[in-house]
Amino acid sequence: MSGPYPDDLRAAVDAYLAELRFPARAAAVGGLEEAMRYSLLAGGKRIRPVLALATARALGIEQAAAMPLAAAIELIHTYSLIHDDLPAMDDDDLRRGRPTCHVAYGEDVAILAGDALYAEAFKHLLTAGLAAGVPAEHLLVAAAELADATGVDGMVGGQYLDVTAEKALAAPATGAAVPGLATAEDLRVLHELKTGRLIGASVGCVLRIAGVDDERAVALRSFAADLGVLFQVVDDILDVTGTDQDLGKPRGSDERHGKRTYVTEYGLEGARTMAAELHDAASTALRSVVPSVRAQDLHTLTAFIHTRTN
């Protein structure tokens, strides 16, 4: 990592996740929980749940009320990483510096571990959220937004665009009706869905559980949208400039798969310029509504995402 980070919030997330269990009535299912926790507790920056807690802090919401949502978001993110790494997807053997879930437990178990994490995320959000005192009607709209952000019009839809674009690049002469990435706007839409929507939900779902629907919500959603694209632009830059050790996975994955990225589209310097512009736009949106003293963690996180090295 590089630059300051809200380490107190990451430590709180890590401690909370370490206490989570996924017990089953059938003892033989214990191996599934082991695989789930193997990936969930593999470390990482926890950017999405930290973003949720930082948003809650900026809005004056108790951390205990936002933590079930933050944990649910990280469960979903972990599920997405497990499935992204599968041989049928990005086919990666390393994640966060150690063997990926399918290498450690087999492809079949890894698929099921991802499926289970997704289901347990909503179970935890609803049950633990209620126990933390979040009004049921707020939890329901937050759960609906989280589901939307991770479904067909969100993360999974973006992943579909990614894999079908790969197929179009791999076999351009087949004539098959496979969608590609014809324009830079197509590339942005792909990443707004695949990466941006879950990052956006890390802010938007906090607004839901807090019942905030005013000018603060408009500005914070604008901030989150720019932050989501910024994250992906920097990710594309790091895939070219980072090291295996820093990234915790092999660099150059996008190039090996022939993917179009912000670097292939705009060049390395162009991508860096875009990242700077997105950082400025996100920071401006943030300053427009939240007093700086309460939003310090959000400003710190924005700067970190812009300058990170892994």
C-alpha positions, 0 to 999 in steps of 0.5 A: 500500500501507499499513503495513509489509510483508515487502519482503525476501520480496517482493523474493526472489519477484520475483527468482525469478520474473524468472528463470523461463522457459517454453521450447518446442521450437517457436520459434513458441510464443515469443509464448505465453511472452511473454504469460505473462511479461507478466502474471506480471511485472506487479508486485503485492504477491505476497501469496500467495507471500510468505505461503508464505515467511513460513510457511516462515520461521516453521516454520524451513524454508529459503527455497530449499525453499519457493520453488518452491511459492511461485512455483507459487502465484503462477503459479496466481494470475496465471492466475486474474487473466488469466481473471478479466479476460476479457470473458466474466468480469469484462471488465476492461481494466486490471490492476496499472495496465496493459492486461490480458493479453487487451487486450495480446495478444488474448482467444485468447492470454490464455486460452492464457497462463492455461492454460499458467501453471496447467500450468507451476505444477505442473511447476515445483513438482514438478521444482524442489521435488525439485531443492531437496531436498524429499522426493518424498512431501511434494511429492506431497501438497502438489501434491494440496492445491494442485490441490484448492484451485484446482479444483472445490472451490476457486478455480474452483468459487468462480468458478463460483458467482460467475458463475452468481450474476451470471446469476441477478441479471441474469435473475431472472424466467427461472425457470432453475435457476441458483444464487444467493446466498440467504444471507450464508453462501452469500456466505462459501462463495463467497469461501472457495472463490474467494479463501480456498482459494488463500490457505489453500494458501499456508500449508497446502502449506508444512505439507505440504512440511515434513511438519508435522501437529501442533497447529501445523498446526491453528492455522496452518490456522485462521489461514489460513482467517480470513486468506482471508476477511479478504482478501476483506472488505477487497477488497470495502471497497476496491472501494467506497472505493479509487481507480483509481490505488491499485487499479491497476484501475477501482474499483466493478467489483462494483457494475457487475456487480451482485454481492453483496459483504460491503459490500452484505450488511453495509454499509460499517461492518459490513464494517469491523467484520467485518474487524477481528474476522477480523484479531483471530481470525487474530492470536490463532490465530497467537499460540497456536502460533508464537513471536512472534519467528519469526512476525513476518512473518506478523503483519506480513502479517496487519496489512497485509492488514487495513489495505491500500489497494490 
